[in-house]
Amino acid sequence: MTARDQWSDVWDFDPVQAYPGKHPCEKPLPLLCHILNASTKPGAVVFDPFAGSGSMDEAYHELEQQFIEVEKCPDNYAKTDDRLSAVRAQERLFA
């Protein structure tokens, strides 16, 4: 990441395309990775009080970040848990 990328006030990322069960505020994975890279140090533990459908889980996993998250909605928590399990299973397939 360059200084220009990190401190630009305009970030341009494609939105998440619609799919059945999509969270209404789901952010694209490249945007979330960019946010983490711009705002955390390597090895930092990130706290996410609004886990949603688990998009940030994928970003934490991709960047090998440790995280603590909270999700009030049991349905969203189940989606988050399923999503991260699927990411980890996919990783084992190609290891």
C-alpha positions in Angstrom: 0.0 0.0 0.0 1.3 3.4 -0.9 0.9 6.6 1.1 -1.4 7.9 -1.6 -3.7 4.8 -1.4 -3.9 4.9 2.4 -4.7 8.5 2.7 -6.9 9.2 -0.3 -10.4 10.4 0.6 -12.0 8.5 -2.4 -11.9 4.7 -2.5 -13.6 3.0 -5.4 -14.7 -0.7 -5.0 -17.3 -2.7 -6.8 -20.4 -3.4 -4.7 -21.3 -6.9 -3.5 -23.7 -8.4 -6.1 -27.2 -9.5 -4.9 -27.6 -13.1 -3.8 -30.2 -15.0 -1.7 -29.7 -14.1 1.9 -27.4 -11.1 1.3 -27.0 -8.8 4.3 -28.4 -5.4 3.4 -25.2 -3.6 4.4 -22.6 -6.1 3.2 -19.3 -4.6 2.1 -17.0 -6.0 -0.6 -14.1 -8.1 0.6 -11.4 -5.9 -1.1 -12.8 -2.8 0.6 -12.7 -4.5 4.0 -9.1 -5.7 3.5 -8.2 -2.1 2.4 -9.8 -0.7 5.6 -7.9 -3.2 7.8 -4.6 -2.5 6.0 -5.1 1.2 6.4 -6.1 1.2 10.0 -4.4 -1.6 11.8 -0.8 -2.8 12.5 0.3 -6.3 11.8 -0.5 -8.6 14.7 -3.2 -6.3 16.1 -6.3 -7.8 17.6 -9.4 -6.2 15.9 -12.7 -5.7 17.7 -15.8 -5.8 15.5 -19.0 -5.0 17.5 -21.3 -5.5 14.5 -20.3 -8.9 12.9 -23.2 -8.9 10.4 -23.1 -11.7 7.9 -19.3 -12.3 8.2 -17.7 -10.3 5.5 -15.2 -8.9 7.9 -14.4 -12.5 9.0 -13.2 -13.3 5.5 -11.0 -10.1 5.5 -9.5 -11.0 9.0 -8.8 -14.5 7.7 -7.3 -13.3 4.4 -5.0 -10.9 6.2 -4.2 -13.3 9.1 -5.6 -10.9 11.7 -6.8 -11.9 15.1 -10.3 -10.7 15.9 -13.0 -10.5 18.4 -16.6 -9.8 17.2 -20.1 -9.5 18.5 -23.4 -10.1 16.8 -26.7 -9.5 18.4 -28.9 -11.2 15.8 -28.8 -15.0 16.1 -29.6 -15.5 12.4 -26.6 -13.3 11.4 -24.4 -15.1 13.9 -25.3 -18.4 12.3 -24.5 -17.0 8.8 -21.2 -15.6 10.1 -20.2 -18.9 11.6 -21.2 -20.8 8.4 -19.4 -18.4 6.2 -16.1 -18.6 8.1 -16.4 -22.4 8.3 -16.7 -22.5 4.5 -13.7 -20.2 4.0 -11.6 -22.5 6.3 -12.8 -25.6 4.5 -12.0 -24.1 1.1 -8.5 -23.4 2.4 -8.0 -27.0 3.5 -9.0 -28.2 0.0 -6.1 -26.3 -1.7 -3.5 -26.6 1.0 
